[in-house]
Amino acid sequence: MSHGVVVGIDGSVPSAAAAEWAAREARRSGLGLRIVHVAGTEVDALDRDLGGGTVVPEPVAAIRDRVTAALPGLEVSCEIRPGYPAETLAAIGRRAELLVLGSRGLGGFTGLLVGSVGLRTAARATCPVVLVRAGEDGPEGLPADVVVGVAGDRPCDAVLDFAFRYAAGTGSVLRVVESRTTPHGPYATEAPVDQRQIRESLAATEHVRLQDALARWREKYPGVHAEAEVCAWSPARALVEASRSASLVVLGRRTPKHRLAAPRLGAVTQSVLHHAHSPVAVVPHD
């Protein structure tokens, strides 16, 4: 049984923004919203003080009440859980469609978006994780673009499926961004040829290859307008720049093949999480 959309909150402003984002997504998707506050050993202390009855901390209750007042028809539950936040939220996420967290920071290349709890949770969860910070409602005039980063000749199915489904549900344009640098040459040819023309031809070939890779996804989601973009910037820079006009950036995270391997985020994913201007979804895949 799915728990629908789960949002982890701590009563802070960023977690309030995450709860509001998660509530809108739950309503859009026709799912229930489960609000979870992981309090560590504080739960045991509350149980002792109240004779076994745990109360919801006031900042958490305020966020819950704000969400239910704004979306009165939404099914909302709120609970306090013991444990370490990242591990507990990742465990809850095993039965969720989506896990949403708040993140602190300034954004852009001048500050950090995500804290240690967000990074650890995104690295461990088996469901997609979306990280949101306060003031990240996206550019005016939504639906804004959805951006998905891809790499290699065979883009990951799980990541593209999530991105296409989200774009279909929100009526957004989907920008499929791949970073692939074309060597500057010089290129050896039998006849004198403008080296720039060669580079442009190679770039056009890469664009056609990406278009071909998207063909079956366009057939599966015919209502989604998907644009293929191949750029010469580094992957992190390309996605951060694309996030300026995006409602969501979608990235993949490879799950460890060995059960004892430490969960981790790749360098590109970490960089985008730190510097993006929009919410970021991290989708686990094999």
ZINORJO-V559261 format. One record per residue. N is the residue number from 1. RES is the residue in three letters. PSI is psi in degrees with one decimal (* if undefined). Layout:
# ZINORJO-V559261
N | RES | PSI
N | RES | PSI
This chain:
# ZINORJO-V559261
1 | MET | 130.9
2 | SER | 145.5
3 | HIS | 10.3
4 | GLY | -132.3
5 | VAL | 125.5
6 | VAL | 133.2
7 | VAL | 128.7
8 | GLY | 126.7
9 | ILE | 156.5
10 | ASP | 9.8
11 | GLY | -4.1
12 | SER | 168.8
13 | VAL | -46.1
14 | PRO | -37.2
15 | SER | -29.4
16 | ALA | -41.4
17 | ALA | -39.8
18 | ALA | -41.1
19 | ALA | -40.7
20 | GLU | -41.8
21 | TRP | -45.4
22 | ALA | -37.9
23 | ALA | -43.3
24 | ARG | -39.6
25 | GLU | -39.2
26 | ALA | -44.0
27 | ARG | -44.1
28 | ARG | -37.8
29 | SER | -6.0
30 | GLY | 30.0
31 | LEU | 163.4
32 | GLY | 159.8
33 | LEU | 127.5
34 | ARG | 112.3
35 | ILE | 126.6
36 | VAL | 128.9
37 | HIS | 117.3
38 | VAL | 112.5
39 | ALA | 3.6
40 | GLY | -135.0
41 | THR | -7.8
42 | GLU | -30.2
43 | VAL | -43.3
44 | ASP | -40.4
45 | ALA | -41.1
46 | LEU | -40.9
47 | ASP | -42.6
48 | ARG | -42.1
49 | ASP | -33.1
50 | LEU | 12.5
51 | GLY | 36.4
52 | GLY | -4.4
53 | GLY | 120.8
54 | THR | 133.1
55 | VAL | 157.7
56 | VAL | 126.1
57 | PRO | 147.4
58 | GLU | -44.8
59 | PRO | -36.0
60 | VAL | -42.6
61 | ALA | -36.3
62 | ALA | -40.7
63 | ILE | -43.9
64 | ARG | -47.0
65 | ASP | -35.7
66 | ARG | -41.9
67 | VAL | -46.2
68 | THR | -31.5
69 | ALA | -38.0
70 | ALA | -33.6
71 | LEU | 76.2
72 | PRO | -22.7
73 | GLY | -0.6
74 | LEU | 134.7
75 | GLU | 115.9
76 | VAL | 132.9
77 | SER | 153.6
78 | CYS | 133.8
79 | GLU | 157.6
80 | ILE | 130.4
81 | ARG | 142.7
82 | PRO | 164.1
83 | GLY | -178.9
84 | TYR | 133.7
85 | PRO | -51.4
86 | ALA | -47.4
87 | GLU | -41.8
88 | THR | -45.0
89 | LEU | -39.8
90 | ALA | -38.1
91 | ALA | -42.1
92 | ILE | -35.6
93 | GLY | -14.6
94 | ARG | -24.2
95 | ARG | 18.9
96 | ALA | 153.7
97 | GLU | -32.9
98 | LEU | 141.3
99 | LEU | 127.7
100 | VAL | 136.1
101 | LEU | 153.8
102 | GLY | 153.2
103 | SER | 143.7
104 | ARG | 157.5
105 | GLY | 177.2
106 | LEU | -25.0
107 | GLY | 177.3
108 | GLY | -162.6
109 | PHE | 10.0
110 | THR | -5.9
111 | GLY | -177.7
112 | LEU | 140.9
113 | LEU | -38.9
114 | VAL | 144.9
115 | GLY | -175.1
116 | SER | -36.5
117 | VAL | -44.6
118 | GLY | -43.7
119 | LEU | -45.9
120 | ARG | -39.2
121 | THR | -45.2
122 | ALA | -30.4
123 | ALA | -21.6
124 | ARG | -30.6
125 | ALA | 146.7
126 | THR | -3.3
127 | CYS | 164.9
128 | PRO | 140.1
129 | VAL | 128.9
130 | VAL | 130.2
131 | LEU | 127.8
132 | VAL | 143.3
133 | ARG | 163.8
134 | ALA | 140.8
135 | GLY | 13.3
136 | GLU | 49.4
137 | ASP | -2.4
138 | GLY | 169.6
139 | PRO | 156.9
140 | GLU | 154.0
141 | GLY | 34.5
142 | LEU | 151.5
143 | PRO | 128.4
144 | ALA | 175.8
145 | ASP | 149.2
146 | VAL | 133.0
147 | VAL | 132.3
148 | VAL | 132.1
149 | GLY | 132.5
150 | VAL | 160.4
151 | ALA | 144.2
152 | GLY | 173.1
153 | ASP | -18.3
154 | ARG | 86.9
155 | PRO | 147.4
156 | CYS | 129.6
157 | ASP | -44.8
158 | ALA | -41.3
159 | VAL | -46.4
160 | LEU | -37.2
161 | ASP | -43.3
162 | PHE | -46.2
163 | ALA | -44.5
164 | PHE | -40.8
165 | ARG | -42.0
166 | TYR | -43.9
167 | ALA | -39.7
168 | ALA | -41.1
169 | GLY | -28.0
170 | THR | -4.4
171 | GLY | 29.0
172 | SER | 154.2
173 | VAL | 138.4
174 | LEU | 120.5
175 | ARG | 115.3
176 | VAL | 109.6
177 | VAL | 127.7
178 | GLU | 136.0
179 | SER | 121.9
180 | ARG | 110.5
181 | THR | 127.9
182 | THR | 124.0
183 | PRO | 142.1
184 | HIS | -7.0
185 | GLY | -158.4
186 | PRO | 149.2
187 | TYR | 133.4
188 | ALA | 124.9
189 | THR | 156.8
190 | GLU | -30.2
191 | ALA | 154.9
192 | PRO | 125.0
193 | VAL | 141.0
194 | ASP | 119.8
195 | GLN | -32.8
196 | ARG | -38.6
197 | GLN | -36.9
198 | ILE | -46.5
199 | ARG | -41.6
200 | GLU | -36.4
201 | SER | -42.2
202 | LEU | -40.4
203 | ALA | -39.5
204 | ALA | -37.2
205 | THR | -42.4
206 | GLU | -37.2
207 | HIS | -42.2
208 | VAL | -41.9
209 | ARG | -43.3
210 | LEU | -39.7
211 | GLN | -42.6
212 | ASP | -38.7
213 | ALA | -24.4
214 | LEU | -6.9
215 | ALA | -47.6
216 | ARG | -27.3
217 | TRP | -35.0
218 | ARG | -33.3
219 | GLU | -38.7
220 | LYS | -34.7
221 | TYR | 73.6
222 | PRO | -20.0
223 | GLY | -5.4
224 | VAL | 125.8
225 | HIS | 107.5
226 | ALA | 127.8
227 | GLU | 127.1
228 | ALA | 130.0
229 | GLU | 123.7
230 | VAL | 122.0
231 | CYS | 163.1
232 | ALA | -3.4
233 | TRP | 166.2
234 | SER | 154.1
235 | PRO | -44.8
236 | ALA | -46.3
237 | ARG | -41.8
238 | ALA | -43.0
239 | LEU | -36.6
240 | VAL | -43.4
241 | GLU | -41.7
242 | ALA | -28.9
243 | SER | -17.1
244 | ARG | -31.0
245 | SER | 19.5
246 | ALA | 151.9
247 | SER | -20.7
248 | LEU | 139.6
249 | VAL | 131.1
250 | VAL | 127.9
251 | LEU | 159.7
252 | GLY | 155.4
253 | ARG | 121.7
254 | ARG | 129.2
255 | THR | 141.3
256 | PRO | 139.0
257 | LYS | -31.1
258 | HIS | 134.2
259 | ARG | -20.0
260 | LEU | -4.1
261 | ALA | 141.7
262 | ALA | 132.8
263 | PRO | 141.9
264 | ARG | 158.3
265 | LEU | 144.0
266 | GLY | 165.4
267 | ALA | -41.2
268 | VAL | -45.7
269 | THR | -44.2
270 | GLN | -43.5
271 | SER | -43.1
272 | VAL | -40.7
273 | LEU | -37.4
274 | HIS | -33.6
275 | HIS | -2.0
276 | ALA | 154.2
277 | HIS | 3.0
278 | SER | 168.9
279 | PRO | 149.3
280 | VAL | 130.8
281 | ALA | 131.1
282 | VAL | 117.5
283 | VAL | 117.7
284 | PRO | 146.8
285 | HIS | 163.6
286 | ASP | *
